[in-house]
Amino acid sequence: MEQEFPFELEDSFYWLLNKLDIYRFSFEKDPDNHSIQTLFIWLPLNEWLVTDQEILVKSLISLAKTFDLTLPSCKWMQVKDEDWSLSWKKNWKPDPIGKSILILPAWLDVPAKFLERKIIRLDPGSAFGTGSHPSTRLCIEALDNDPPSGQIVADLGCGSGILSLAALKLGAQSTFSVDTDSLAISATKINSDLNHFPENLLNVFLGSIEELEAKIPEKKIDLILCNILAPVIKSLGPSFEKIIGYKGKLILSGLLVEQIKELQEFFLSLGWKVLDIKTKDQWALMILTQDLP
């Protein structure tokens, strides 16, 4: 299945497909039109009846309508029986981010021109993220610009673990990574092993901020990374103060540019102040700290 869609729907489509237990999918960006992306889904023909395919399409259309967006007609095509994951692996290349990070597909060697960079080997597993999304790149660039040397870092909604890995590569003392999806937990553990980080450095747990609060009662977090959709960030907002240390910082991403003002006002009401805002394409990142006397 091939479906074009507005870029704003990427994270929502990702959520929907995982909820439907569909993991054979990829997103392709048009280099000449950043506002449009294409979703590819590989479905076994013997398992998906025409009625099932129609229900899937209706679900995508319905989700788009909640954002007042419409979808063009999708395309269905039959492809040769092959390992679907190899289809996107063929096109995934070493990806330099910021001044010093290189995201490297786990099955490739380090290109000579990138030997001086800090290498993060990654196998994203079930489409949990390769670092290509603007919100993820904004987070890695923010870490690269202000390395968390010696800090304890929390990564909420860790996905593939890419932000935790970047923080450790940039000198973090340890990371505590959580996600509500068990597949993300598995992906993070696999990628931690690929980069030879021991468990006491990259700690990963199934759950959310409550799990962090329970696991680190004697420690306070120096830096919270939260690359999730804005509504989820707002639901977590009142709890950040429970785990953040004195003069700790909060990096929020996964925000659309038009959501910046709303999030600013929300966190201002909770006693936070904005230190910086960065944007990439239509996505935004905010860096905050508590507004202490």
C-alpha positions in Angstrom: 0.0 0.0 0.0 1.2 3.5 -0.9 -0.4 6.6 0.7 0.6 10.2 0.4 -0.2 12.4 3.4 0.6 15.8 5.0 3.7 15.8 7.1 1.7 16.7 10.3 0.3 13.2 10.4 3.5 11.2 10.6 3.6 10.7 14.4 -0.2 10.0 14.5 0.1 7.4 11.7 3.0 5.8 13.5 0.9 5.5 16.6 -2.1 4.1 14.7 -0.1 1.5 12.9 1.5 0.2 16.1 -1.9 0.2 17.8 -3.2 -2.0 14.9 -0.1 -4.3 15.3 1.2 -3.3 11.8 5.0 -3.0 11.9 6.0 -3.5 8.2 5.9 0.2 7.2 8.1 3.1 6.3 7.9 6.8 5.7 9.5 8.4 2.6 10.1 12.2 2.4 9.9 14.1 -0.9 13.1 16.2 -1.0 11.4 18.8 -3.2 8.2 19.1 -1.1 8.7 18.8 2.6 5.0 19.2 3.3 4.1 15.8 1.7 5.3 12.4 2.7 4.5 8.9 1.5 3.6 6.0 3.8 4.4 2.5 2.5 2.8 -0.5 4.2 3.7 -4.1 3.4 0.8 -6.5 4.1 0.8 -10.3 3.6 -1.8 -10.9 0.9 -2.9 -14.2 2.4 -3.7 -12.5 5.7 -5.4 -9.3 4.6 -8.8 -9.6 2.9 -10.1 -6.7 0.8 -12.5 -5.8 3.6 -9.5 -5.6 6.0 -7.7 -3.3 3.6 -10.7 -1.1 3.3 -11.0 -0.8 7.1 -7.3 0.2 7.3 -7.8 2.9 4.7 -10.9 4.2 6.5 -8.9 4.3 9.8 -6.2 6.5 8.2 -8.8 8.8 6.6 -10.6 9.1 10.0 -7.4 10.0 11.8 -6.6 12.6 9.2 -10.1 14.2 9.6 -9.4 14.7 13.3 -6.7 17.2 12.2 -9.0 18.7 9.6 -6.8 17.2 6.9 -7.8 15.1 3.9 -5.9 12.2 2.2 -5.5 11.5 -1.6 -6.5 8.1 -2.8 -4.1 5.4 -1.8 -2.5 2.9 -4.2 -2.4 -0.9 -3.7 0.1 -3.0 -5.6 1.3 -6.6 -5.4 5.1 -6.9 -4.9 7.4 -9.9 -5.0 7.7 -12.0 -1.9 10.8 -10.6 -0.2 12.1 -9.5 3.2 10.2 -6.2 3.5 12.8 -4.8 5.9 15.5 -5.1 3.3 13.5 -2.7 1.0 14.2 0.3 3.3 17.6 -0.9 4.5 18.9 -0.6 1.0 18.3 3.2 1.1 19.3 4.0 4.6 22.8 5.6 4.6 25.2 6.9 7.3 23.7 10.1 8.6 25.8 12.9 10.1 23.9 15.1 12.6 25.2 18.3 14.2 28.9 18.8 14.6 30.0 15.5 16.0 27.3 12.7 15.7 27.0 10.0 13.0 24.0 7.7 12.9 25.3 4.5 11.3 23.1 1.6 10.2 24.3 -1.3 12.3 25.1 -3.4 9.2 27.5 -0.8 7.6 31.1 0.1 8.2 32.1 3.6 9.2 33.0 5.7 6.1 36.5 7.1 6.3 35.3 10.7 6.1 33.3 10.2 9.3 35.9 8.5 11.4 36.3 11.6 13.7 32.6 11.6 14.6 30.9 9.9 17.6 29.3 6.8 16.1 25.9 5.6 17.1 25.2 2.2 15.6 21.4 1.8 15.1 19.0 -0.9 14.1 15.6 0.8 14.5 13.7 -2.5 14.8 10.0 -2.0 14.0 10.3 1.4 12.5 11.1 3.1 15.8 13.2 5.8 14.3 16.4 6.3 12.5 17.1 9.9 13.4 15.7 11.3 10.1 12.7 13.0 11.6 13.2 16.7 12.1 12.1 16.5 15.8 14.7 13.9 16.5 17.4 15.8 14.7 16.6 18.9 16.7 17.1 17.0 19.9 20.4 15.5 18.8 21.6 18.9 17.6 20.6 20.5 21.0 22.6 17.8 22.8 25.5 18.3 20.5 25.5 22.1 21.0 25.4 21.7 24.8 26.8 18.3 25.7 25.4 16.7 28.9 28.8 15.9 30.3 28.5 14.1 33.6 24.7 14.5 33.8 22.0 12.1 34.6 19.5 12.1 31.7 15.9 10.9 31.4 14.5 9.9 28.0 10.7 9.7 27.9 9.3 7.9 25.0 12.7 6.5 24.0 11.6 4.6 20.9 14.8 3.2 19.4 16.9 4.7 22.2 18.6 7.1 19.8 18.5 10.1 22.1 19.8 8.1 25.1 22.6 6.8 23.0 23.4 10.4 21.7 23.5 11.7 25.3 25.9 8.9 26.4 28.1 9.4 23.4 28.3 13.1 24.4 29.4 12.4 27.9 26.3 11.8 30.0 26.9 9.9 33.3 23.9 7.7 32.8 20.5 7.6 31.1 17.1 6.4 32.3 14.9 5.5 29.3 11.2 4.7 29.4 8.6 3.9 26.8 5.0 2.5 27.1 5.6 0.2 24.1 7.4 -3.1 24.9 8.8 -3.2 21.4 10.5 0.1 21.9 12.1 -1.3 25.1 13.4 -4.2 23.1 14.8 -1.9 20.4 16.5 0.3 22.9 18.2 -2.7 24.6 19.4 -4.0 21.2 20.8 -0.7 20.2 22.5 -0.3 23.6 24.2 -3.6 23.1 25.2 -2.6 19.5 27.0 0.4 21.1 28.5 -1.6 23.9 26.9 0.4 26.8 26.5 -1.6 30.0 23.1 -1.7 31.7 24.2 0.6 34.5 24.8 3.4 31.9 21.7 3.0 29.8 18.8 1.9 32.1 15.6 1.2 30.2 12.2 0.5 31.7 8.7 -0.2 30.4 6.4 2.7 31.6 6.3 6.4 31.8 7.3 9.2 34.2 5.9 7.3 37.2 8.3 4.5 36.5 11.2 7.0 36.5 10.1 8.4 39.8 10.0 4.9 41.3 13.3 3.8 39.9 15.4 6.9 40.8 14.1 8.1 44.2 17.5 9.1 45.5 18.7 10.7 42.3 17.5 13.8 40.5 17.6 14.1 36.8 19.8 16.9 35.3 18.2 16.8 31.8 14.8 15.5 30.6 14.4 14.6 26.9 10.9 14.3 25.7 10.3 13.9 22.0 6.6 13.1 22.0 3.4 14.7 20.6 2.3 17.9 22.2 -0.8 16.6 23.9 1.2 13.8 25.6 3.8 16.4 26.7 1.1 18.5 28.3 -0.2 15.5 30.2 3.3 14.8 31.6 4.1 18.4 32.3 2.9 18.7 35.9 5.1 15.6 36.8 8.4 16.8 35.5 9.2 18.8 38.6 9.1 15.5 40.6 12.2 14.1 38.9 14.1 17.2 37.8 17.1 18.4 39.9 18.1 21.9 40.9 18.7 24.0 37.8 17.9 21.0 35.6 16.8 21.4 32.0 14.0 20.1 29.9 14.2 19.5 26.2 10.8 19.2 24.5 10.5 18.2 20.8 7.8 16.6 18.6 6.1 20.0 18.5 4.7 21.8 15.5 5.8 25.4 15.1 2.2 26.6 15.6 2.1 24.8 19.0 5.0 26.8 20.5 2.9 29.6 22.0 0.5 27.2 23.6 3.2 25.1 25.2 5.1 28.2 26.3 2.1 29.5 28.2 1.4 26.1 29.6 4.8 25.6 31.1 5.0 29.2 32.2 2.0 28.5 34.4 3.8 25.5 35.9 6.8 27.6 36.9 9.1 27.0 34.0 10.9 29.5 31.7 12.0 29.1 28.1 15.7 29.2 27.5 15.7 28.6 23.8 13.5 27.6 20.8 14.8 25.9 17.7 12.8 25.0 14.5 13.4 22.7 11.6 10.9 22.6 8.7 7.6 22.8 10.5 8.8 21.2 13.7 10.0 22.9 16.9 12.1 22.3 20.0 12.0 24.1 23.3 14.6 24.1 26.1 13.3 25.1 29.5 14.4 25.3 33.1 12.5 25.9 36.3 12.0 29.6 37.1 13.7 29.6 40.5 14.0 32.7 42.7 
